[in-house]
Amino acid sequence: MPAPAVALSPTPAYDASAFGDGRRLSLVSPPQATSWAMKNKQQFAAFFANALHLYQEAEAEAILLLLENPIDWDDLRPHLEQARIVVAADKPENLVGAEEIGLGTILLDMGEVAVLEKLTQALLNGVARDVLNPGADVVAVYSGFDSEHVDSLSLIRLDEHLGRLTSRDLRQLSTVVPLETLKTVVDLAIEIGREGREGKQIGTMFVVGDTRKVLQHAHPAGFDPVKGYPKSERDLFDPKVREAIKEVAMLDGAFIVSAEGMVEKAAQLLDAAAVDVVLSGGLGARHWAGAAISKNTAAIAVVVSQSNGTVRIFQDGEVVLRIEPFRRAMKWKEFEYEPPQADEE
């Protein structure tokens, strides 16, 4: 969860000359004729000044602006040399022109959900796309209480925050795979990435859903440790089965998992063509195979990196979620937060 939001009162206006100063903020009494737009601009300026100060004091990696409404990019242009700025928004029009002036951008597609869910998704997308480092500190500026105003500021430590993912992080995957199955597979993959086996890091892959089509692209790499076992002994919802899978995860090949959570086959090589698949540098054959099978089928591929235990989730040939193998166990949590509502006229 983000650190508790530091909400500044929207009543006072701030001297715009202090915008970005990072050392002082001057309170002034606004004239009665000051327009709503000017008050909003001044309030944004004040919050961004505080964000810059916190960014410098905490030696953060980036300032993340979660935008509910368009802003004037000229307000940010003078500060690009002072801080790395990333902007996230639900609407494409709120990001038009941001990349042109050197801002990182994250487009969300979440509709009317709690602002903290949007914030978490922005962080997850940023990490998955290598816009943000998974262990970084990020200063977030967002509309926590009123969608018409930027009114909240948080310092978020991603190594802690991303260890407490929400169900929404997997629900974003438009798939027929039940959420509980995905949770179970992802949790198992993270445990393998974090613990390894016999003191060594190991890599593996789970391909979940669309089993019939996936099997058309699979053939045995050798001994299949689940062959001949009844369903009750291949059910990933059983803790004993998950422990058994950990023991054989070091074998070459992928685990083929049905939408119901049954391990249908293990130690399977995949031969799906990696057409129109583009991955970032440093990812090996296992990741290419995961991307390709997710591109050629409706399955979700969950890949554990052997080099560092990082878990990447592939859908339609792309990395949609990346999770780092933190020492503490990941806990799935639901947000209990109401999204900010626009003021009624």
C-alpha positions as CSV (number, residue, x, y, z in Angstrom):
1,M,0.0,0.0,0.0
2,P,1.2,3.5,-0.6
3,A,2.4,5.5,2.4
4,P,-0.5,7.5,3.9
5,A,-1.3,10.4,1.6
6,V,-0.2,13.8,2.8
7,A,-3.3,15.9,1.9
8,L,-2.7,19.7,1.6
9,S,-5.7,21.9,2.1
10,P,-7.1,23.2,-1.2
11,T,-8.2,26.4,0.5
12,P,-5.0,28.5,0.4
13,A,-3.4,29.3,-2.9
14,Y,0.3,29.3,-3.3
15,D,2.6,31.8,-5.0
16,A,3.3,30.2,-8.4
17,S,6.8,31.6,-8.3
18,A,7.6,28.9,-5.6
19,F,6.6,26.2,-8.1
20,G,9.5,23.7,-8.1
21,D,11.7,25.8,-5.8
22,G,12.2,22.8,-3.4
23,R,13.1,25.1,-0.5
24,R,10.2,27.4,0.3
25,L,6.5,27.9,-0.4
26,S,4.9,31.3,0.0
27,L,1.2,31.4,1.2
28,V,-0.7,34.3,-0.3
29,S,-4.3,35.4,-0.1
30,P,-5.9,35.0,-3.5
31,P,-8.0,37.9,-4.8
32,Q,-11.7,37.2,-5.1
33,A,-11.5,37.4,-8.9
34,T,-9.1,34.5,-9.1
35,S,-10.7,31.9,-11.4
36,W,-11.2,28.3,-10.6
37,A,-8.7,27.4,-13.2
38,M,-6.0,29.6,-11.7
39,K,-6.7,28.2,-8.2
40,N,-6.4,24.7,-9.6
41,K,-3.1,25.6,-11.4
42,Q,-1.7,27.1,-8.2
43,Q,-2.7,24.1,-6.1
44,F,-1.0,21.8,-8.6
45,A,2.1,24.0,-8.5
46,A,2.2,23.7,-4.8
47,F,1.9,20.0,-4.8
48,F,4.5,19.5,-7.4
49,A,6.9,21.8,-5.5
50,N,6.4,19.5,-2.5
51,A,6.9,16.5,-4.7
52,L,10.2,17.9,-6.0
53,H,11.3,18.5,-2.4
54,L,10.4,15.0,-1.3
55,Y,12.0,13.5,-4.5
56,Q,15.3,15.2,-3.6
57,E,15.2,14.4,0.1
58,A,14.3,10.7,-0.5
59,E,16.6,10.4,-3.5
60,A,13.7,8.9,-5.3
61,E,13.9,7.5,-8.9
62,A,10.9,9.3,-10.3
63,I,7.9,11.4,-9.7
64,L,4.7,9.8,-10.9
65,L,1.8,12.0,-11.8
66,L,-1.6,10.2,-11.9
67,L,-3.8,12.5,-14.0
68,E,-7.5,12.6,-13.9
69,N,-7.6,15.7,-16.1
70,P,-5.3,17.3,-18.7
71,I,-2.5,19.6,-17.5
72,D,-0.3,22.2,-19.2
73,W,2.9,20.5,-20.1
74,D,4.7,23.8,-20.0
75,D,4.3,23.7,-16.2
76,L,6.5,20.7,-16.1
77,R,9.0,21.6,-18.8
78,P,11.3,23.6,-16.5
79,H,11.7,20.7,-14.1
80,L,12.7,18.0,-16.4
81,E,16.4,18.5,-15.5
82,Q,15.5,18.4,-11.8
83,A,13.6,15.1,-11.7
84,R,12.5,12.1,-13.8
85,I,8.8,12.6,-14.4
86,V,6.4,9.9,-15.4
87,V,2.7,10.6,-16.2
88,A,-0.1,8.1,-16.1
89,A,-3.7,8.5,-17.2
90,D,-6.8,6.6,-18.0
91,K,-7.6,8.7,-21.1
92,P,-5.2,8.9,-24.1
93,E,-6.0,12.6,-24.6
94,N,-4.6,13.4,-21.2
95,L,-1.2,12.1,-22.4
96,V,-1.0,13.9,-25.8
97,G,2.2,15.8,-26.0
98,A,3.8,14.3,-22.9
99,E,6.4,12.1,-24.7
100,E,7.3,15.0,-27.0
101,I,8.7,17.0,-24.1
102,G,10.6,14.0,-22.6
103,L,8.1,12.6,-20.1
104,G,7.6,8.9,-19.5
105,T,4.0,7.8,-20.1
106,I,1.7,5.0,-18.8
107,L,-1.7,4.6,-20.3
108,L,-4.3,2.8,-18.1
109,D,-7.6,1.4,-19.1
110,M,-9.5,0.9,-15.9
111,G,-12.6,3.0,-15.9
112,E,-14.2,4.0,-12.6
113,V,-12.2,2.2,-9.9
114,A,-10.6,3.3,-6.7
115,V,-7.7,5.8,-7.2
116,L,-5.3,3.5,-5.3
117,E,-6.0,0.7,-7.7
118,K,-5.2,3.0,-10.5
119,L,-2.0,4.0,-8.7
120,T,-1.0,0.4,-8.2
121,Q,-1.7,-0.5,-11.8
122,A,0.4,2.5,-13.0
123,L,3.3,1.3,-10.9
124,L,2.9,-2.3,-12.2
125,N,2.7,-1.2,-15.8
126,G,5.7,1.0,-15.3
127,V,7.7,-1.9,-13.9
128,A,6.5,-4.3,-16.6
129,R,7.6,-1.8,-19.3
130,D,10.9,-1.0,-17.7
131,V,9.8,2.6,-17.1
132,L,10.3,2.1,-13.4
133,N,12.7,-0.2,-11.5
134,P,11.0,-2.7,-9.2
135,G,13.1,-1.7,-6.2
136,A,12.8,2.1,-6.7
137,D,11.3,4.8,-4.5
138,V,8.7,6.8,-6.3
139,V,7.0,10.0,-5.3
140,A,3.3,9.8,-6.4
141,V,1.1,12.9,-7.0
142,Y,-2.6,12.2,-7.5
143,S,-6.2,13.1,-6.8
144,G,-6.9,11.1,-3.7
145,F,-10.0,12.9,-2.5
146,D,-11.3,15.1,-5.3
147,S,-11.0,14.1,-8.9
148,E,-11.0,17.8,-10.0
149,H,-7.8,18.6,-7.9
150,V,-4.4,17.1,-7.3
151,D,-4.6,16.8,-3.5
152,S,-2.4,13.9,-2.4
153,L,1.3,13.1,-2.2
154,S,2.9,9.7,-1.3
155,L,6.4,8.3,-1.1
156,I,6.1,4.7,-2.4
157,R,8.8,2.1,-1.9
158,L,8.2,-0.4,-4.7
159,D,10.0,-3.3,-3.2
160,E,7.4,-3.2,-0.4
161,H,4.4,-2.0,-2.4
162,L,4.7,-4.6,-5.1
163,G,4.9,-7.4,-2.5
164,R,1.2,-6.7,-1.7
165,L,-0.5,-7.1,-5.0
166,T,-4.3,-7.0,-5.4
167,S,-6.6,-9.2,-7.3
168,R,-7.1,-6.4,-9.7
169,D,-3.5,-6.9,-10.9
170,L,-4.5,-10.2,-12.4
171,R,-8.1,-9.4,-13.2
172,Q,-6.8,-7.0,-15.8
173,L,-5.9,-10.0,-17.9
174,S,-8.8,-10.5,-20.3
175,T,-8.8,-14.2,-20.2
176,V,-11.1,-17.2,-19.6
177,V,-8.7,-18.5,-16.9
178,P,-10.4,-18.1,-13.5
179,L,-8.8,-15.6,-11.2
180,E,-8.2,-18.1,-8.4
181,T,-6.3,-20.4,-10.8
182,L,-4.1,-17.5,-11.9
183,K,-3.5,-16.5,-8.3
184,T,-2.4,-20.0,-7.4
185,V,-0.1,-20.4,-10.4
186,V,1.5,-16.9,-9.9
187,D,2.0,-17.6,-6.1
188,L,3.7,-20.9,-6.9
189,A,5.9,-19.2,-9.5
190,I,6.9,-16.5,-7.1
191,E,7.8,-19.1,-4.4
192,I,10.0,-20.9,-6.9
193,G,11.7,-17.7,-8.0
194,R,12.3,-16.6,-4.4
195,E,13.3,-20.0,-2.9
196,G,15.0,-21.8,-5.8
197,R,15.8,-25.4,-5.1
198,E,18.7,-26.8,-3.0
199,G,20.3,-23.4,-2.7
200,K,20.3,-22.7,-6.5
201,Q,18.1,-20.4,-8.6
202,I,16.0,-22.3,-11.1
203,G,13.8,-21.2,-14.0
204,T,10.6,-22.7,-15.2
205,M,7.3,-21.9,-17.0
206,F,3.6,-22.5,-16.5
207,V,1.2,-22.2,-19.4
208,V,-2.3,-21.7,-18.1
209,G,-5.6,-22.1,-20.0
210,D,-6.6,-22.9,-23.6
211,T,-5.1,-26.4,-22.9
212,R,-6.2,-28.2,-26.1
213,K,-4.6,-25.6,-28.4
214,V,-1.5,-25.3,-26.2
215,L,-0.9,-29.1,-26.4
216,Q,-0.9,-28.8,-30.2
217,H,2.4,-26.8,-29.8
218,A,3.9,-29.1,-27.1
219,H,6.0,-32.2,-27.1
220,P,7.8,-34.0,-24.3
221,A,11.3,-32.9,-23.3
222,G,11.8,-36.2,-21.6
223,F,10.3,-37.8,-18.5
224,D,6.9,-36.4,-17.6
225,P,6.7,-36.5,-13.8
226,V,2.9,-36.1,-13.7
227,K,2.0,-38.7,-16.4
228,G,-0.4,-41.4,-15.1
229,Y,-1.4,-39.6,-11.9
230,P,-5.1,-39.1,-11.1
231,K,-6.5,-35.6,-11.1
232,S,-6.5,-35.4,-7.3
233,E,-2.7,-35.6,-7.4
234,R,-2.3,-33.0,-10.1
235,D,-4.5,-30.3,-8.6
236,L,-2.5,-27.1,-7.9
237,F,-5.1,-26.1,-5.3
238,D,-3.7,-28.8,-3.1
239,P,-0.6,-27.6,-1.1
240,K,1.0,-31.0,-1.3
241,V,0.8,-30.9,-5.1
242,R,2.4,-27.5,-5.2
243,E,5.2,-28.7,-3.1
244,A,5.7,-31.7,-5.4
245,I,5.8,-29.3,-8.4
246,K,8.5,-27.3,-6.7
247,E,10.6,-30.5,-6.5
248,V,10.4,-31.1,-10.3
249,A,10.5,-27.5,-11.4
250,M,14.2,-27.8,-12.3
251,L,13.4,-30.2,-15.2
252,D,13.5,-28.7,-18.7
253,G,10.3,-27.7,-20.3
254,A,7.0,-26.1,-19.2
255,F,4.1,-27.2,-17.0
256,I,0.8,-27.2,-18.9
257,V,-2.0,-26.2,-16.5
258,S,-5.8,-26.3,-17.3
259,A,-8.1,-23.4,-16.5
260,E,-9.3,-25.5,-13.5
261,G,-5.8,-25.7,-12.0
262,M,-4.9,-29.2,-13.1
263,V,-1.3,-29.9,-14.3
264,E,-2.1,-31.8,-17.5
265,K,1.5,-32.3,-18.6
266,A,5.0,-31.4,-17.3
267,A,8.5,-31.1,-18.9
268,Q,7.0,-30.0,-22.2
269,L,8.9,-28.2,-25.0
270,L,6.9,-25.6,-26.9
271,D,7.3,-25.0,-30.6
272,A,4.9,-22.0,-31.2
273,A,6.3,-19.6,-33.7
274,A,7.5,-16.2,-32.3
275,V,6.0,-14.2,-35.1
276,D,5.4,-10.5,-34.3
277,V,6.9,-11.0,-30.8
278,V,9.3,-8.3,-29.6
279,L,11.0,-8.7,-26.2
280,S,13.5,-6.5,-24.4
281,G,17.2,-7.5,-24.4
282,G,18.5,-10.1,-22.0
283,L,15.5,-12.4,-22.0
284,G,16.3,-15.9,-23.1
285,A,14.7,-18.9,-24.8
286,R,12.3,-19.6,-22.0
287,H,10.8,-16.1,-22.2
288,W,10.6,-16.2,-26.0
289,A,8.7,-19.5,-25.7
290,G,6.3,-18.0,-23.2
291,A,5.7,-15.0,-25.3
292,A,5.2,-17.1,-28.4
293,I,2.7,-19.6,-26.9
294,S,0.7,-16.7,-25.4
295,K,0.7,-15.1,-28.9
296,N,-0.5,-18.2,-30.7
297,T,-3.1,-19.3,-28.1
298,A,-5.4,-17.7,-25.5
299,A,-3.2,-19.1,-22.7
300,I,-1.3,-17.1,-20.1
301,A,2.4,-17.9,-19.7
302,V,4.0,-17.4,-16.3
303,V,7.8,-17.5,-16.6
304,V,10.3,-17.7,-13.8
305,S,13.7,-16.3,-14.7
306,Q,16.6,-18.6,-13.7
307,S,19.1,-15.7,-13.4
308,N,17.2,-13.6,-10.8
309,G,13.9,-15.3,-10.0
310,T,11.8,-12.5,-11.6
311,V,8.3,-13.7,-12.6
312,R,6.9,-12.4,-15.9
313,I,3.4,-12.9,-17.1
314,F,2.8,-13.0,-20.8
315,Q,-0.5,-12.4,-22.7
316,D,-0.8,-12.1,-26.5
317,G,3.0,-12.2,-26.9
318,E,3.7,-9.3,-24.4
319,V,4.8,-8.9,-20.8
320,V,1.8,-7.6,-19.0
321,L,3.1,-8.0,-15.4
322,R,6.5,-8.4,-13.9
323,I,6.9,-9.4,-10.2
324,E,10.2,-9.4,-8.3
325,P,11.1,-12.3,-5.9
326,F,11.1,-10.4,-2.6
327,R,12.1,-12.2,0.5
328,R,8.7,-11.7,2.2
329,A,5.7,-13.6,0.9
330,M,3.3,-11.8,-1.4
331,K,-0.1,-11.2,0.0
332,W,-3.2,-10.6,-2.2
333,K,-5.3,-7.8,-0.9
334,E,-8.4,-6.0,-1.9
335,F,-8.6,-2.2,-1.8
336,E,-11.3,-0.6,0.3
337,Y,-11.3,2.9,-1.1
338,E,-13.9,4.9,-2.9
339,P,-12.8,6.7,-6.1
340,P,-12.9,10.5,-5.9
341,Q,-16.1,12.1,-7.3
342,A,-16.2,15.3,-9.2
343,D,-17.9,18.2,-7.5
344,E,-21.6,18.6,-8.4
345,E,-22.5,21.9,-10.0
